[in-house]
Amino acid sequence: MTLFQRQAYEANFNYVGTILLELFKKSKDQKRKKASNIIKAFNEMYMHTNMLNQEVLVLQRKLEIERTAKLRAIKSLKKIRDNE
């Protein structure tokens, strides 16, 4: 997710969250229970999305490290071959 995409996601999430909170405050009894469950589900979706985003960042970093290690190995082998 790019920085702009992340900011748009956060803004949209906050907008929907604000609306849900308003509905929760206005509701009574059974509707309040439903609104509470919707807010909980919405929060779970947010946490899941963040977790997936973090996993992607970790995997990207691992890939970067592996590529760097391979390039170093190739350069090292080229130096050895050139010295022979």
C-alpha positions in Angstrom: 0.0 0.0 0.0 1.4 3.4 -1.0 1.4 6.3 1.4 -1.5 7.9 -0.4 -3.5 4.6 -0.5 -2.8 4.2 3.3 -4.0 7.8 4.0 -7.2 7.3 1.9 -7.8 4.0 3.7 -7.4 5.6 7.1 -9.6 8.6 6.2 -12.4 6.4 4.8 -12.2 4.1 7.8 -12.4 7.0 10.2 -15.4 8.4 8.3 -17.3 5.2 8.5 -16.3 4.7 12.1 -17.7 8.2 13.0 -21.0 7.3 11.3 -21.2 4.0 13.2 -20.4 5.7 16.5 -23.2 8.3 15.9 -25.7 5.4 15.1 -24.6 3.6 18.2 -25.2 6.7 20.4 -28.6 7.3 18.9 -29.8 3.7 19.1 -31.5 2.0 22.0 -31.8 -1.6 23.3 -31.7 -4.2 20.4 -30.5 -1.7 17.8 -27.7 -0.6 20.1 -26.6 -4.2 20.4 -26.6 -4.6 16.6 -24.7 -1.3 16.3 -22.1 -2.5 18.8 -21.6 -5.8 17.0 -21.1 -3.9 13.7 -18.5 -1.6 15.3 -16.7 -4.7 16.7 -16.7 -6.4 13.3 -15.5 -3.2 11.6 -12.7 -3.0 14.2 -11.7 -6.6 13.5 -11.6 -5.8 9.7 -9.3 -2.9 10.5 -7.0 -5.0 12.6 -6.9 -7.8 10.0 -6.0 -5.3 7.2 -3.2 -3.8 9.4 -1.9 -7.3 10.1 -1.8 -8.1 6.4 -0.1 -4.9 5.6 2.6 -5.5 8.2 3.1 -9.0 6.8 3.6 -7.6 3.3 6.1 -5.1 4.6 8.1 -7.8 6.4 8.1 -10.0 3.3 9.2 -7.1 1.1 12.1 -6.4 3.5 13.1 -10.1 3.5 13.1 -10.1 -0.2 15.3 -7.0 -0.3 17.7 -8.6 2.1 17.9 -11.8 0.0 18.4 -9.8 -3.2 21.2 -7.8 -1.6 22.9 -11.0 -0.4 22.7 -12.6 -3.8 24.2 -9.5 -5.5 27.0 -9.6 -3.0 27.6 -13.3 -3.7 27.7 -12.6 -7.4 30.1 -9.8 -7.0 32.3 -11.9 -4.8 32.3 -14.8 -7.3 33.1 -12.3 -10.2 36.2 -11.0 -8.2 37.3 -14.6 -7.6 36.9 -15.5 -11.2 38.7 -12.4 -12.4 41.7 -13.1 -10.1 42.2 -16.6 -11.5 
